[in-house]
């Protein structure tokens, strides 16, 4: 029996959907546009000066090397973790899955301070690359795990029957099919590495983002900072379209979806102990270090500065309220932005779709800090009423993390059988009603995953809040930062503790929802 | 219920012509089976009728309404009042059986409509099923619920897209009977799309054969089987023995003797098409040697070659308990009129 592909290359995109997606793409690309305008306001000479500064080329090399070192490591960890959890009889799989996802939701600046306190060697390039690799591999883990679940077990069985062993089957049959998911994940990690700033706040390592930050803070040269951002915009575009070229038209995962047999899991046998040790080491580095440091900071606070920690706790509640409100607001807005884009990307094909979908990734073209400055600048000049408002911060956080919401919603939408919407249409529902009555309830796990992902990222964001937070407010992140810059981390510990508890809860929801869809095949 | 009338339909995807010059009339209250190999354009035709795609040429009428008109107005799928049963049922996994069946009813009737029970009744399912989830149903029950869901809003026509694929043989027969029964009780006009000859022949009042985007023959099951429009159709519908012959005045002369022919106006050299069940192992007639046989339970297909210099291969279908062994010489004779075609 033949299954109609979900994507109909010849279908025309409904005008309403196209219009909404264009608006979203423009909104998300707004900071990039403003930055380009700002760069030119200083005149061509200012741009030339900024780019020709001796440090620029060094930092560019630093940044690219960082992405080049961190991305493959994240890829290997993500793919290996997903394969062992999804395809082997690893004991306590649910627990491993949770722990493997957890690093994604731990705020990077907390991890950064934790690594920095471990010692000098980790404050340089290797520390920076390590933080990025060990904090972002869960993106690849999640995408690959979903793709693995979507593969037809018959393909692997056929390969085994043709005489391939488990290792050969993985490299010749499984891995090629994971290519779209893996490339997508590697792209997200690489882009993140390029513009990452929060992860390096406590390190001595300088990247492009830190230089831009310096231009802004020390030189207070907005056009200089904007000019430097040209590099990151350029690299981002190369990555975005490079990945699209590599991915090509391959979309293997969708061929065999629908009613699936349960996959057979491999016995680990003598590999059980080494595999558990390996995964345990990954988790020890990624989650263990920040949590161990947190405990150490707490113990310091009880021995040394109890009064100091106590004095700060009165800020704990309002900071939590602000952070949670900000996270929820941004998650809601990001989902509203991401849903039409995800629908477009799943149901339609063609150059227009590629451009609109890729445009949402432009929020990666700028360090968060630069994007925040751009929005703040634009608001103060053109829309003074929103300047310094909480709403502007919510909007900024939402557009920064929209690509992640698109990824999470898309992972679910791609698995919904097209015949379900067709049936609803034939039963008298308009396309919007069918969306509301069938697609949205089925895609609910995807919305939850998207919301949690954005919520966790917003909680862990520092630089955007530093620029756009209204004067009378503070978040868990800004309070952690403010208190950690004093003598000890003891005072910062309660804020980090709340952040990590929320992060773990988020990781749990994320792990249980990402890429899942309700289907008749569920037992 | 309403008559379906497609006139001059054509559809291309890019440069690939998928359907062309297609005329089809499904009389009100009857079932027409669209039979075709994969890639023949069946699904495209179905999607044109439902309205998911629009025709490049031609019109589609449901009763007195033009629902699709190339270059003109096209009625949206949700306004066409068409029941659609997708492959494997496509039940909404987040809704119960009752909620699935009620999906197409007006909002006020969805909670507690007598129509839900009525529709379940039609497909032979008891009320106990109402509260169940789709994943608690067997494959055959899922198809029945899908049909109940399609019938509940009293559509003007029901379209069935390979509704029995993936069911095992006995469940298939049972589900097929339940579907035919439900459609007859409602008196609904229906179009069944399938690649299964037996399914098309046993269910359709008429069978329309689709080949490379064109309807090559629309006829009752018996005339399609016995009097196919050409040899390709003959082979597609069932097993066929083809022999050279000479026709004259309603009779054809071939290696199996002088036979009555259904196309009396043919004269001269022809190709004769005989169904294997017309060739019987008897005491008189033409001598043939048994090559081997394939046992199907109720019947046995016997492969033979004529015991003359030509050694022409033929097939016979035997319903006898004992079949001759390979190498045995038997006599074969043809019963009933045969079909003949001009030489290709």
Interface residues (C-beta under 8 A of the other chain):
Chain A: X1 X2 X3 X4 X10 X11 X258 X259 X417 X419 X420 X422 X423 X424 X425 X426 X427 X428 X429 X430 X433 X434 X437 X438 X441 X442 X518 X519 X520 X521 X522 X523
Chain B: X13 X14 X38 X43 X50 X51 X52 X53 X76 X77 X78 X79 X80 X81 X82 X83 X84 X86 X87 X88 X89 X90 X91 X92 X93 X94 X103 X104 X134 X135 X142 X146 X149 X150 X153 X159 X162 X165 X166
